Amino acid sequence: MRTALLAASTAAIALAAPTFAQTTTTTTTTVVEETTAAPVVEIPGTVRTYVVEQAQPSVTLEGRLVRGEILPDTVEYYDIPEEPDYAYTVVNNQRVLVRPSTREIIEIYE
């Protein structure tokens, strides 16, 4: 009788073992880095040449200039002849190419 009871117990444990098995779940996380830099814009060479050659007074702003940043309304910018999509200004003695519709910095020329 002991043998039959031992055999029955062993069989019950063997059949129940899969229900106690540990399951593994793998989670994959993708990290996307956000940047404040604006996408690179193809700027005509004539625009750069014009901006670099002009003499305008410099405005002083605190902090570092960054492409994609919006200039305050207090900063005056100047139109570029025959290029309505671009304007420029001089900030902290650096020439800055601006999108006039949004006042966004497109490029900074040192």
N, C-alpha and C positions, 0 to 999 in steps of 0.2 A: 504494500500500500504506500509505503514511503516512496518507493521508486516511481509509482504512478503519480503521486502528488508532486514529486520533484520534477518529473518530466512535464507535467501540466504547467507547473510554474515557469519552467524554462521556456516552454512554447509560448506562453502568454507574454513573457518579457520580450522574446524575440519578435513577436508580432506587434507589440506596442512600441518598440524601439524607433521605427521611422517617425512616429508622431512626436517623439521627443527630440528629433534631430534638429540641429540648429540651422536656420536659413540665413543666407548672407545676401545683403542688398548693397550694391555699389552705386554711389551717387557721384556724378561727374559735374563739377562746377566750372563754368567758363567765366573768366574775369575779363571784362572789356574795360580798357583804360580810356577815360575821357580826357580830352585835351582842350585847352582853350584856344589853341592856335587855329586860325582860319585855314581853310584849304588853300593850296597854292593856286594863284591866278596867273594866267599868261598875260604879261604886261608888254605892250608894244615898246620897242627900244626908243622910239621917239618920245614917249612919255617920260621915261627915266631921264633921258638927255635933257629935256625941257626942265624938269623938276630940279635937277642937279645944277643947272646953269642959272637959275633964278635967285635973286637976292631979296629976301623978305626978312622982316624982324622975327626973332625967335620968341616964342611964348614959353614960360616956365610952368611945368606941371610937376607935382610930386610923384614919385614912384617911377617904375621902369615902363617904357612903352612896349606894348605887345601887339603883334598882328592879331586882328579880330576884335580888338578893344574898340569901344565907342568913345570918341572924343567928346568932351563937354561942349555945350552950346556956346560957351564963352570963347572957344578957340575959333578964330577966323581962318577960313581956308580960301584958296584962290583957284579959279577955274583954269583949265588947260585948254588953249585954243584947239578947236576941231576934235576934242576928246571929251564929250559930255559925260562919259561914265567915270571920269577921274577928276580929282582936284588934289591940291597939295597944301601943306602948311609946314611951318618949321616949329618944332617943339623940342625944348632942351637942346638946342643947336643941332638937331637932327632933322633932315628933310623927311616928311611923312606923306605918303601917297594915301589919299582918302577916297572912299566911295561917297560922293556928295549926298545921295539920297538917304543914306543911313548914318553918315559921319564915322563909318567903320574904317579902321586902319587896314589898308591893303598891304602896304610894304613900308619898311623903314630903311632909309638910305643913310649910311654913316659917313 
